[in-house]
Amino acid sequence: MSDQVTPSPGKRRIGVYVCHCGGNISDYVDVDRVIDAVKDEADVVVARDAMFTCSDVTQEEIAKDIREQGLDGLVVASCSPKLHTTTFRGVARRGGLNPYQYTQANIREQCSWAHTDDREGATGKAISLVRAAVARTRLSEPLEPLVVETTGRAVVVGGGVAGMRAAIGLADMGLGVFLVEREAELGGWVGDLPKMFPNGTDGHELARRLQDEIHRRPAINVFTRAEVVEKTGTYGNYQVTVRAGGEQIRLDVGQVIVATGFASYEPEPGEFGYGAPGVVTLADFTRMLDEAGSPLVYHGRPVKTIAYIYCVGSRNETHPYCSRYCCSAAVHASLLVTAADPGVRQYHLYRDMRTYGRHELEYIESRRRGSVYMKFADDEPPLVTSDDGSLRVTVRDLLTGGDQLAIGPDLVVLVTGMVPRDNAELTTALKLPVGLDGFFNEIHPKLRPVETVVDGVSICGACQGPKTVAESVASGLAAAAQAAAVLKRGVAELDPQVTFVHPEACTGCGQCVGACPYSAISLVERGPAKVASIDAAACKGCGGCVPSCPEDAIDLAGYTDAQIRSMIDSLLVGSET
Amino acid sequence: MTTLVGPELAGELRRLGTFDAEVCMNCGICTATCPLGIDVLPRQVMRFGLLGLDDEVRRHEETVFSCLLCRACEASCPAGVHITGNIRVLRRWLLEKEAV
């Protein structure tokens, strides 16, 4: 790092740091020439280069310069601001400089990487970009984050296991909860299930336990036969309108958690014989097992042979994903059958068995207890026919050398998967992001698994995609923790780079109101006239309203008209030194 | 040709001794380790018995009797299937059928 400190007669004291990025930049951009070009610019008091500006050592040197040289503006010419804005804002803060008086010039993606065949051009462009960054920084003002108070309550949409567990979690963290359920009772799918894999926990009982826990917590307010119709408001303070029993109720909340679950795949008529007597879905079958005694009887006739067909409604053109729970659920159901009546013959026709994790043990157990597994090819599914009420399943079994085999079952169980629920109204009301598969989308499946791109709205459970009960509950708790992380502080800090109105210049024409995609602008009375007023908490700082104003009465903090103009001016000067 | 599967043959085999072909997970290690290299040995022959494919078992009588009972397959079987025991049961069943 070579020192090139020049005293400057200007009013500001700006430090400029040009990064080599270990050659990523300096192989194609003459870093020394960039330094030479800007070191004598007005207000520039420090101009240095560094092999890796983002390294700990250089970060500390910059912070030291800010303190010792009394810098009031910082420019780093390096990579994309997407990568290191937060890094260098942190450096500014550590040195005692307001983070919003920092500007990043992108001379890697926009210069060295884009112009590998033109060192002269790349260097010239880098000089221009750094000059523009200095120009912006020269006019920068310290900005403080907007602090908004948040409403310490959340609304949870959907009263299945994920939603119920999220509501309990939030209540136990001292937050108020509204739990909104479309059906007459809480419980969701699990409340309708008998013994579930892997441990034989009873679904009814599990749902009842959660309901009891909910009723024991006065902080949870339950609305049944209720649906969300609208969400308005700003970060941390939303108004969610719920329709319940013919009336509309307004809930004031700080966060929204969506836990609306899945729908069970309903086969088309004739799909694997669906519609013929004796052909049932896995959902039907689990209910039958719950109600039937031993021995198992269907329509008055004892069931001695069962054929299961796996992957119905999953891993095909319309639903290309694996539903994950169905293999394990079907194997578990077959073990319940064997436990009730060991004499029942069970044939499992599968594409691939995916009893992952501990569920594999039940797969092994089911084979030990006599279940026979047959594998069919993806392009040659089994054929189910019904003749005079007697069923016949034919399959080319790959495990028996591709022999064409037939089974005469009393019952055919179609092992159906999970599909997205029809939630059109909710999706519109909350502007929920929907993936190609029809399930709701999180920001990042690994690192931000319950947050959505919509501020204040998290998702959990099987509305995100197929999940087991354990996975749904875990994600319900994750959503509760995420919501509480915002609400427990009582305040939220928002980016101060938002727009503001110069009221004396505003004529109240209302052009900006229509230009705002976030409904953040309204016209308010100011004496006899009307002027535009921007809700800073609702503004996202996109700047869309700024050019719409015929009077130039709107500015974006951090990117004021004066700053943008000075950047353009310095770009027009060009790269001559 | 389509053959109807059924539990009867497996039942008959179990009356003659221990027959645990259902534990097999069809990995094929047994076939790979078989020194005789006969492709239906021993996984598929056992499966014929399990599914009730009498004719297939009869058609492969020579294969069933050609097994050396060396237990190389059993030593490698990850599911712990008593493969040579199953072959013995199949032989017994074939001999009984011939006697009839």
Boltz contact constraints between the chains, C-beta under 6 A:
constraints:
  - contact:
      token1: [A, 345]
      token2: [B, 7]
      max_distance: 6.0
  - contact:
      token1: [A, 367]
      token2: [B, 22]
      max_distance: 6.0
  - contact:
      token1: [A, 367]
      token2: [B, 23]
      max_distance: 6.0
  - contact:
      token1: [A, 368]
      token2: [B, 23]
      max_distance: 6.0
  - contact:
      token1: [A, 370]
      token2: [B, 22]
      max_distance: 6.0
  - contact:
      token1: [A, 394]
      token2: [B, 2]
      max_distance: 6.0
  - contact:
      token1: [A, 399]
      token2: [B, 26]
      max_distance: 6.0
  - contact:
      token1: [A, 400]
      token2: [B, 47]
      max_distance: 6.0
  - contact:
      token1: [A, 401]
      token2: [B, 44]
      max_distance: 6.0
  - contact:
      token1: [A, 404]
      token2: [B, 2]
      max_distance: 6.0
  - contact:
      token1: [A, 405]
      token2: [B, 3]
      max_distance: 6.0
  - contact:
      token1: [A, 405]
      token2: [B, 5]
      max_distance: 6.0
  - contact:
      token1: [A, 406]
      token2: [B, 2]
      max_distance: 6.0
  - contact:
      token1: [A, 406]
      token2: [B, 4]
      max_distance: 6.0
  - contact:
      token1: [A, 407]
      token2: [B, 5]
      max_distance: 6.0
